[in-house]
Amino acid sequence: MKTLTVFVQTACLALVALLVTAGEVWACPFCVPVQQTFTEEMDVSDAVAIVELTYAPPVDTTGGDEKLERSQFKIVKVLKGEKHLTGDEPIELLYYGEGKLGDHFLMMGVDPPKLAWSSPTLLTERSEQYIHHLGSLPSEGAERLAFFQDYLEDKEEMLARDAYDEFARASYEAVINLKDQMNHAQLVSWIKDADIPASRRRLYLTMLGVCGDRNDADMLEGMLRGDDRKLRSGLDAMIACYLTLRKADGLALIEELYLKNKEAEYADTYSAIMALRFHGEETDVIPRERITQSMHHMLDRPELADLVIVDLARWEDWSVMGRLVELFKNADDKSSWVRVPVVRYLLACPKDEAKKHLEELEKIDEGAVRRAKTFFPFDEKEEATSAWETESKEIVTVSYETHSDMKVAEDRHPKTENQAANATNQARQPKRSQATAAPTDFSSLYTTGAVLLAGALIATAYGLSGRFMQPQSSES
């Protein structure tokens, strides 16, 4: 029963964390955090400690079915929850990692008084200093990011990943305030390195947009016109950075390569739209009216026009009403999905002309109008505008190429004893598809997904027969 309680608590904490982050505006509008940061994990733990491995059972080479023996750890330093760690008894749990006697680890526990401990994370002297320093940092702002900036692309992948996640969760204002402390030359070097994972390239391109100059814009233009797709990974952030540095003058190139060009790949065109959407929503570098002019080119590509109609409506660009009505009327099998967005555009439009068009289009395709109204049941302009803002704030991923993204180091998530008996805590290097994401404050789907995920976790708890986390003692 205790195991079930721990699992449900963990699921609920996951739900809270997801719902909270759903409303955040992250520093990198095109970055998605890989996992919880050390700070976030420690915040939701009841106890956190640096421990030392004092006993490791001998390796059983006979393949027998004897009961698995636990390793023992002594507490070296308590970082949180000292009231729960009053005794001198060792922490006992199954451990099959590469740590040796005397090595230090980070461990976190929940559900006192009989704490359930996560799998230990092996620490080097450097990573231990990193963990110690976390508690002295301000909770947010440029000063906090200045510390993590020194660990981006760190030789210890665990620290590099944590530093990246800190930036991905920080506010855009904080990263702008870091401008004077940014290492411009290092950012350019990373962006030129084709082996840097796309997820991190997006962060460095966002930072370059803050501290870069027109010389950097020339470099980015060469990459945009080039044929090396690896150098163009993270294309959405690259286009956004280019436009930040070149401003409205840069739109002509983006229109030429991705919007007017009907031969452009879908993924590339979508990346350009994401970059335009970012500038239309998050910055004032380019007048919104000029951005909408660029988006108008997508109306000449009926099969992709639906990608921008939501933005045109949200930004109240009613100048293309006639063109959208014609798109509805002329839609074929390759562009039929444009009809619902067109109806929603007309529903959001306050002009009497829009109502007349709706009556006309309903006679052509009553089903499309009905579907649009089902998900858009508003009559008042204020409510309609709000609905468009929600509708447009979805996270859409587009796969580019598959290569090793991030070396996921020591697993910092709790395991059942059965899992621990058959797995190690060694570093893992999964293959990941590079993806682009819409600005991360676009959170309606993210929030829904959080609720569904947490619900699934809680439901799964009732089917578990083993332990979710390992208790401090060996008692069942």
Secondary structure, DSSP 8 states (H G I E B T S, - for coil): -HHHHHHHHHHHHHHHHHHHHHT---SSTT----S--HHHHHHT-SEEEEEEEEE------S--------EEEEEEEEEE-GGG--S---EEE---SS--TT-EEEEEEESSSS-EE---EEE-HHHHHHHHHHTTS-SSSHHHHHHHHTTTT-SSHHHHHHHHHHHHHS-HHHHHHTGGG--HHHHHHHHH-TTS-HHHHHHHHHHHHHH--HHHHHHHHHHHHSS-TTTTSSHHHHHHHHHHHHGGGGHHHHIIIIIS-TTS-HHHHHHHHHHHHHHHHH--SS-HHHHHHHHGGGGGSTTTTHHHHHHHHHTT-GGGHHHHHHHHHH--TTTGGGHHHHHHHHHH--SHHHHHHHHHHHHH-HHHHHHHHHT----SHHHHHHHHHHHH-----EEEEEEE---B-S--S---HHHHHH-----B--EEEEEE---TT--HHHHHHHHHHHHHHHHHHTT--S-SSEESSS--
